[in-house]
Amino acid sequence: MPPRIVEFQSALVKFRQRYLCSPSAGRTMLTSLLRSLRPASKPLSFPNKDVPLVAPHQKIEEETIPDYLATRYYPVRIGEVIHDRYQVVGKLGYGTTSTVWLARDLIDRRHVAVKLFILASCMGKQLDDELTMYDRIAKAASRGHPGRIAVRPLLDCFNVKSPDGQHRCLVHPPLWDSVLALLYRNPVRKLPPQVLAVILKYLFQALDFLHTECHIAHTDIKADNIMFGIGATDTAFTTFEKNELKSPSPRKEVDGRFIYLTRELPMPEDLANPVLCDFGSAVPLDDGREHREDIQPNVYRAPEVILEAPWTYSVDIWNVGCMIWHIFEGGHLFSGRDPEHAAYRSRAHLAEMIALLGPPPPSLLARGNRSGEFFSSTGEFSAQIPMPATRSLEDRETTLRGQEDRESFLRLMRKMLQWEPEKRSSAKELIKDEWICKHT
């Protein structure tokens, strides 16, 4: 009997055993088995002559990032096959620590997103920390929590070598635009209630999964870390690929390496649910330690983080409340801009919180290592900074017209924006909020 048939029959026996113990694990194993029997795709031939070139003096994409160094980035070329498996199709985005590319998985015959980090020597332990988070997510996923589909999974991870050193590469299912990109597609820079409610429903499901099953705080929830999925039968990725073959992306050649312009994915016909991404700043909270470290984007920092009081999962809830205001009301709830320094300062941020929520309770101040920098022994705000005018959420809300709808939305906001972390609602409770249920 041919060896390939023997291997296949042996795999089927293992599948039957796995399926009897766990049907979901068995189905996953069968899918993987059937994929392994298909022949791998052949690499496509992408044009490399007569391509549009950008002038050498013009800075583009990652070159515009402060302190940019070309040698930190992996020198990707469209058309190259990475790790003997992933053929790069086009550029999806870039950042201070990575570039992201659409690629063809030649073995599984599907499109994937490939995230190539800057030199591992420049990233430190953050690379392994993120992998630890994905490992937790993968293990918890087997328990079937409904929020699992709203968290981006990791498909593959490996290192690749460039002339300057090692680079970590993460492979994910490809997604469409982020919530932030969608926001900027709208001329009024606001999302309608129905869209916001759907985003929140899936976001709170994702956070409940992370908090209760994975024991992870995300700590970096912002509109560009929430992305929309694309339906399995949609042609957005194949259209992107055909466009690159027909009309190659403009690029710039510097010292033998190319810097490509990002190509926009076409508007999908079949959008899937929103997905929470990027676990580079996530923190495990079941390690028995007290967490007081500085986390979160400045304008989304929770009061306990600013005061260096112990924090836990509820920092994510405060974070979501601040983000909601940004994408629904068209501006940040807090800026933290100190007029004396023309930059973000903790004292300015606290002053804005007091103007909105009133003074913090003594119980919170008693827990903060930095409370004495901003408050007197009697709890009065003592930082030398002009106080902003007092304005309630009612004063600042301008989007909703119906009184009942407006009041229920503001009740939702108050469930998240509480000085005391323990008074904020949990993600599980917020999934069932009346305003979200009404609009989904």
C-alpha positions as CSV (number, residue, x, y, z in Angstrom):
1,M,0.0,0.0,0.0
2,P,1.5,3.4,-0.9
3,P,2.9,5.4,2.1
4,R,0.6,8.4,1.5
5,I,-2.5,6.2,1.8
6,V,-1.1,4.6,4.9
7,E,-0.5,8.0,6.4
8,F,-4.0,9.1,5.4
9,Q,-5.7,6.1,7.0
10,S,-3.7,6.5,10.2
11,A,-4.7,10.2,10.3
12,L,-8.4,9.2,9.9
13,V,-8.1,6.8,12.9
14,K,-6.7,9.7,15.0
15,F,-9.5,12.0,13.8
16,R,-12.1,9.5,14.9
17,Q,-10.5,9.2,18.3
18,R,-10.3,13.0,18.6
19,Y,-13.9,13.5,17.4
20,L,-15.3,11.1,20.0
21,C,-13.5,13.0,22.8
22,S,-14.2,16.5,21.4
23,P,-16.3,17.1,18.2
24,S,-15.0,20.6,17.8
25,A,-11.4,19.5,18.0
26,G,-12.1,16.7,15.7
27,R,-13.6,19.0,13.0
28,T,-10.6,21.2,13.3
29,M,-8.3,18.2,12.8
30,L,-10.3,16.9,9.8
31,T,-10.2,20.4,8.2
32,S,-6.4,20.4,8.6
33,L,-6.1,16.9,7.3
34,L,-8.1,17.6,4.1
35,R,-6.1,20.8,3.5
36,S,-2.9,18.7,3.7
37,L,-4.1,16.5,0.8
38,R,-4.5,19.4,-1.6
39,P,-1.6,20.4,-3.7
40,A,0.1,23.7,-2.8
41,S,-0.6,26.7,-4.9
42,K,2.2,27.9,-7.2
43,P,3.6,31.4,-6.6
44,L,2.3,34.1,-8.9
45,S,4.7,36.2,-11.0
46,F,4.4,39.9,-10.0
47,P,5.7,42.6,-12.3
48,N,9.0,44.1,-11.4
49,K,9.7,46.1,-14.5
50,D,8.3,49.4,-15.6
51,V,6.7,49.8,-12.1
52,P,5.9,53.4,-10.8
53,L,8.7,54.8,-8.8
54,V,8.6,57.5,-6.1
55,A,11.3,60.2,-6.2
56,P,14.3,59.4,-4.0
57,H,14.0,62.7,-2.0
58,Q,10.3,62.1,-1.2
59,K,9.7,60.5,2.2
60,I,6.8,58.0,2.2
61,E,5.1,55.6,4.6
62,E,7.4,54.3,7.4
63,E,10.1,56.9,6.4
64,T,7.9,59.6,7.8
65,I,8.0,58.1,11.3
66,P,10.3,60.0,13.7
67,D,13.6,58.2,14.3
68,Y,13.0,55.9,11.3
69,L,15.9,53.6,10.5
70,A,15.6,51.5,7.3
71,T,17.9,48.8,8.7
72,R,15.4,48.0,11.5
73,Y,12.7,47.0,9.0
74,Y,12.6,43.7,7.1
75,P,13.2,44.5,3.4
76,V,10.0,43.0,2.0
77,R,9.5,42.6,-1.7
78,I,6.1,42.1,-3.3
79,G,6.1,38.6,-4.9
80,E,8.7,37.0,-2.5
81,V,7.8,33.9,-0.6
82,I,8.4,34.0,3.1
83,H,9.0,30.9,5.2
84,D,8.6,28.8,2.0
85,R,4.8,29.4,2.4
86,Y,3.6,32.9,2.3
87,Q,3.8,34.9,-1.0
88,V,3.6,38.7,-0.4
89,V,0.8,40.3,-2.5
90,G,0.8,43.9,-1.3
91,K,1.2,46.3,1.6
92,L,-1.7,46.8,4.0
93,G,-0.1,49.1,6.5
94,Y,2.9,50.2,8.6
95,G,3.8,51.4,12.0
96,T,6.7,52.2,14.3
97,T,7.4,48.5,15.0
98,S,6.1,46.6,12.0
99,T,4.8,46.5,8.4
100,V,1.7,44.5,7.5
101,W,1.1,42.7,4.2
102,L,-1.5,40.7,2.4
103,A,-0.1,37.3,1.4
104,R,-1.1,34.1,-0.3
105,D,-0.8,31.0,1.9
106,L,0.4,28.6,-0.7
107,I,-0.2,25.5,1.4
108,D,-3.7,26.3,2.8
109,R,-4.6,28.2,-0.4
110,R,-6.1,31.2,1.2
111,H,-5.1,34.8,1.9
112,V,-3.5,35.8,5.2
113,A,-2.2,39.0,6.8
114,V,1.5,38.9,7.6
115,K,2.9,41.2,10.2
116,L,6.7,41.6,10.0
117,F,8.3,43.3,13.0
118,I,11.4,45.4,13.1
119,L,14.6,43.8,14.3
120,A,14.0,41.5,17.3
121,S,16.9,43.1,19.0
122,C,15.0,46.4,19.0
123,M,11.8,44.9,20.3
124,G,13.0,43.2,23.5
125,K,10.7,41.0,25.6
126,Q,7.6,42.5,24.0
127,L,7.7,40.0,21.2
128,D,7.6,37.0,23.5
129,D,5.0,38.7,25.8
130,E,2.6,39.0,22.8
131,L,3.1,35.4,21.9
132,T,2.3,34.4,25.5
133,M,-1.0,36.3,25.1
134,Y,-1.9,34.5,21.9
135,D,-1.1,31.2,23.5
136,R,-3.5,32.0,26.3
137,I,-6.2,32.9,23.8
138,A,-5.7,29.7,21.8
139,K,-6.0,27.5,24.9
140,A,-9.1,29.4,26.1
141,A,-10.7,29.2,22.7
142,S,-11.3,25.5,23.1
143,R,-13.9,26.2,25.7
144,G,-16.2,27.7,23.2
145,H,-16.9,31.2,24.7
146,P,-19.1,33.3,22.2
147,G,-16.6,36.2,22.5
148,R,-13.9,34.1,20.8
149,I,-15.0,35.2,17.3
150,A,-14.4,38.8,18.3
151,V,-10.7,38.3,19.1
152,R,-8.2,38.0,16.3
153,P,-6.4,34.7,16.4
154,L,-2.8,33.9,15.5
155,L,-2.4,31.4,12.7
156,D,1.4,31.1,12.6
157,C,4.6,32.5,14.0
158,F,8.2,32.3,13.0
159,N,11.4,34.3,12.6
160,V,12.9,35.4,9.3
161,K,16.4,36.7,8.7
162,S,17.4,39.9,7.0
163,P,21.0,41.2,6.3
164,D,20.7,43.1,9.7
165,G,19.3,40.4,11.9
166,Q,16.2,38.4,13.0
167,H,12.6,39.6,12.6
168,R,9.5,38.1,14.2
169,C,6.6,37.4,11.8
170,L,3.0,36.8,12.9
171,V,0.3,35.5,10.6
172,H,-3.3,36.3,11.1
173,P,-6.6,36.1,9.2
174,P,-6.8,39.2,7.0
175,L,-9.3,41.9,8.0
176,W,-10.8,45.0,6.4
177,D,-10.6,48.5,7.7
178,S,-10.4,49.5,11.4
179,V,-13.1,51.4,13.2
180,L,-10.9,54.5,13.0
181,A,-10.6,54.2,9.2
182,L,-14.3,53.8,8.9
183,L,-14.8,56.9,11.1
184,Y,-12.7,59.0,8.7
185,R,-14.7,57.7,5.7
186,N,-17.6,59.5,7.2
187,P,-17.4,63.3,6.5
188,V,-19.0,64.2,9.9
189,R,-16.4,62.0,11.7
190,K,-19.0,60.2,13.8
191,L,-20.5,56.7,13.6
192,P,-24.3,56.2,13.6
193,P,-25.9,54.6,16.7
194,Q,-26.7,51.3,14.9
195,V,-23.0,50.9,13.9
196,L,-21.7,51.8,17.3
197,A,-24.0,49.4,19.1
198,V,-22.9,46.5,16.9
199,I,-19.2,47.4,17.5
200,L,-19.9,47.6,21.3
201,K,-21.8,44.3,21.4
202,Y,-18.8,42.4,19.9
203,L,-16.2,44.4,21.8
204,F,-17.8,43.6,25.1
205,Q,-18.1,39.9,24.1
206,A,-14.4,40.0,23.3
207,L,-13.5,41.6,26.6
208,D,-15.6,39.2,28.6
209,F,-13.7,36.3,26.8
210,L,-10.4,38.0,27.6
211,H,-11.2,38.8,31.2
212,T,-13.0,35.7,32.3
213,E,-11.5,32.9,30.2
214,C,-8.0,34.2,29.3
215,H,-7.4,36.4,32.4
216,I,-6.0,39.2,30.2
217,A,-6.4,42.9,30.3
218,H,-6.0,44.4,26.8
219,T,-4.9,47.9,28.0
220,D,-4.8,49.4,24.5
221,I,-8.3,49.6,23.2
222,K,-8.6,52.2,20.5
223,A,-10.5,52.6,17.3
224,D,-7.6,51.4,15.1
225,N,-7.3,48.2,17.2
226,I,-10.8,47.2,16.3
227,M,-11.2,45.9,12.7
228,F,-14.0,44.5,10.6
229,G,-13.9,41.0,9.3
230,I,-14.7,40.0,5.7
231,G,-17.1,37.2,4.8
232,A,-15.5,33.9,3.6
233,T,-17.0,34.2,0.1
234,D,-16.1,37.8,-0.5
235,T,-13.8,38.7,-3.4
236,A,-12.0,41.7,-1.7
237,F,-8.7,39.9,-1.3
238,T,-8.6,38.4,-4.8
239,T,-9.5,41.8,-6.2
240,F,-6.7,43.3,-4.3
241,E,-4.4,40.7,-5.7
242,K,-5.6,41.2,-9.3
243,N,-5.1,45.0,-8.9
244,E,-1.5,44.5,-7.8
245,L,-0.8,42.2,-10.8
246,K,-2.4,44.6,-13.2
247,S,-1.2,47.9,-11.7
248,P,1.8,47.5,-9.5
249,S,2.0,49.6,-6.3
250,P,4.3,52.7,-6.5
251,R,7.5,52.2,-4.7
252,K,10.8,53.8,-3.8
253,E,14.2,52.1,-4.0
254,V,16.8,53.0,-1.4
255,D,20.1,51.2,-1.1
256,G,18.8,48.1,-2.7
257,R,15.6,47.8,-0.7
258,F,12.0,48.9,-1.6
259,I,9.5,51.0,0.3
260,Y,6.0,50.5,-1.0
261,L,2.9,52.6,-0.8
262,T,0.0,51.0,1.0
263,R,-2.7,49.6,-1.2
264,E,-6.3,50.1,0.0
265,L,-8.5,47.0,0.2
266,P,-11.7,47.3,-1.8
267,M,-15.0,47.8,0.0
268,P,-16.3,44.3,0.8
269,E,-19.7,43.1,-0.1
270,D,-20.0,40.9,2.9
271,L,-18.7,42.5,6.1
272,A,-18.2,40.2,9.1
273,N,-18.2,41.0,12.8
274,P,-15.8,43.5,14.4
275,V,-12.6,41.9,15.8
276,L,-10.4,43.2,18.6
277,C,-6.7,43.1,17.6
278,D,-3.1,43.8,18.8
279,F,-2.1,42.2,22.0
280,G,1.3,43.7,22.2
281,S,0.4,45.7,25.3
282,A,-1.9,43.0,26.9
283,V,-1.2,42.0,30.6
284,P,-2.0,38.7,32.3
285,L,-3.7,39.4,35.6
286,D,-3.7,35.9,37.2
287,D,0.0,36.1,38.1
288,G,-0.7,37.0,41.8
289,R,1.0,40.4,41.4
290,E,-0.4,43.8,42.2
291,H,-0.4,45.9,39.0
292,R,0.4,49.6,39.2
293,E,2.4,50.0,36.0
294,D,1.7,52.7,33.5
295,I,-0.6,51.5,30.7
296,Q,-3.1,52.7,28.1
297,P,-3.0,55.6,25.5
298,N,-2.7,58.9,27.3
299,V,-6.2,60.2,26.6
300,Y,-7.8,56.9,27.6
301,R,-5.9,56.3,30.8
302,A,-8.0,55.3,33.8
303,P,-7.8,57.4,37.0
304,E,-6.2,54.6,39.0
305,V,-3.5,54.3,36.3
306,I,-2.7,58.0,36.6
307,L,-2.6,57.8,40.4
308,E,-0.6,54.6,40.4
309,A,-3.3,52.8,42.4
310,P,-3.7,49.0,41.8
311,W,-5.6,48.3,38.6
312,T,-7.4,45.3,37.1
313,Y,-9.7,44.4,34.3
314,S,-11.9,47.4,34.8
315,V,-9.2,49.7,33.2
316,D,-10.5,48.2,29.9
317,I,-14.0,49.3,30.7
318,W,-12.9,52.9,31.4
319,N,-10.9,52.8,28.2
320,V,-14.0,51.7,26.1
321,G,-16.1,54.5,27.6
322,C,-13.5,57.1,26.5
323,M,-13.2,55.6,23.1
324,I,-17.0,55.5,22.6
325,W,-17.1,59.2,23.1
326,H,-14.5,59.8,20.5
327,I,-16.1,57.7,17.7
328,F,-19.7,58.7,18.5
329,E,-19.5,62.4,19.6
330,G,-16.7,63.4,17.3
331,G,-14.1,64.4,19.8
332,H,-12.1,63.1,22.8
333,L,-13.8,63.2,26.2
334,F,-10.4,64.1,27.8
335,S,-7.3,65.6,26.2
336,G,-5.0,66.0,29.1
337,R,-3.4,69.0,27.4
338,D,-1.6,71.2,29.9
339,P,-1.7,74.8,28.8
340,E,1.5,75.6,30.5
341,H,3.4,72.9,28.7
342,A,1.3,72.6,25.5
343,A,1.5,68.8,25.9
344,Y,-0.2,65.9,27.8
345,R,0.2,66.0,31.6
346,S,-1.4,63.9,34.2
347,R,-2.5,66.9,36.3
348,A,-4.4,68.3,33.3
349,H,-6.1,65.0,32.7
350,L,-7.2,64.7,36.3
351,A,-8.5,68.3,36.2
352,E,-10.7,67.4,33.2
353,M,-12.0,64.3,35.1
354,I,-13.0,66.4,38.1
355,A,-14.8,68.9,35.8
356,L,-16.8,66.0,34.4
357,L,-17.3,63.6,37.3
358,G,-16.7,65.7,40.4
359,P,-13.9,65.1,42.9
360,P,-12.5,61.5,43.3
361,P,-13.6,59.6,46.4
362,P,-11.1,59.4,49.3
363,S,-11.0,55.6,49.0
364,L,-9.4,55.8,45.6
365,L,-6.9,58.5,46.6
366,A,-5.9,56.4,49.6
367,R,-4.7,53.7,47.2
368,G,-2.7,55.8,44.8
369,N,1.1,56.2,45.1
370,R,0.9,59.5,43.3
371,S,-2.2,60.9,44.9
372,G,-0.1,63.3,47.1
373,E,1.3,65.0,43.9
374,F,-2.2,66.2,42.9
375,F,-4.4,66.2,46.0
376,S,-4.1,67.6,49.6
377,S,-4.4,65.4,52.6
378,T,-8.1,66.4,52.8
379,G,-8.7,65.3,49.2
380,E,-8.7,68.8,47.5
381,F,-7.1,69.1,44.1
382,S,-3.9,71.0,44.7
383,A,-2.1,70.9,41.4
384,Q,-1.2,74.4,40.1
385,I,-3.3,74.4,37.0
386,P,-6.4,76.4,35.9
387,M,-9.5,74.2,36.3
388,P,-11.6,73.7,33.2
389,A,-15.3,74.7,33.4
390,T,-17.6,72.1,34.9
391,R,-19.5,70.3,32.2
392,S,-21.6,67.2,32.6
393,L,-22.1,64.4,30.1
394,E,-25.6,65.9,29.4
395,D,-23.9,69.3,28.5
396,R,-21.5,67.6,26.2
397,E,-23.7,65.1,24.3
398,T,-24.8,66.5,20.9
399,T,-25.4,63.4,18.7
400,L,-28.7,61.9,19.9
401,R,-32.0,63.6,19.3
402,G,-34.6,61.5,21.1
403,Q,-34.7,62.2,24.9
404,E,-35.3,58.6,25.9
405,D,-32.5,57.3,23.6
406,R,-30.2,60.0,24.9
407,E,-30.8,59.2,28.5
408,S,-30.2,55.5,28.0
409,F,-26.9,56.2,26.1
410,L,-25.7,58.4,29.0
411,R,-26.6,55.7,31.5
412,L,-24.4,53.4,29.4
413,M,-21.6,55.9,29.6
414,R,-21.9,56.2,33.4
415,K,-21.7,52.4,33.8
416,M,-18.1,52.8,32.5
417,L,-16.9,56.2,33.6
418,Q,-16.7,55.7,37.4
419,W,-13.9,57.0,39.5
420,E,-13.9,53.8,41.5
421,P,-12.9,50.7,39.4
422,E,-15.2,48.4,41.4
423,K,-18.2,50.5,40.5
424,R,-17.8,50.1,36.8
425,S,-19.9,47.4,35.1
426,S,-18.3,44.3,33.8
427,A,-18.1,43.5,30.1
428,K,-20.6,40.7,30.6
429,E,-23.1,43.1,32.2
430,L,-22.5,45.7,29.4
431,I,-23.4,43.2,26.6
432,K,-27.0,43.3,27.9
433,D,-27.1,47.1,28.3
434,E,-30.5,48.5,27.2
435,W,-29.0,51.0,24.7
436,I,-26.9,48.4,22.9
437,C,-29.8,45.9,22.9
438,K,-32.2,48.5,21.4
439,H,-29.9,49.2,18.5
440,T,-28.7,45.7,17.6
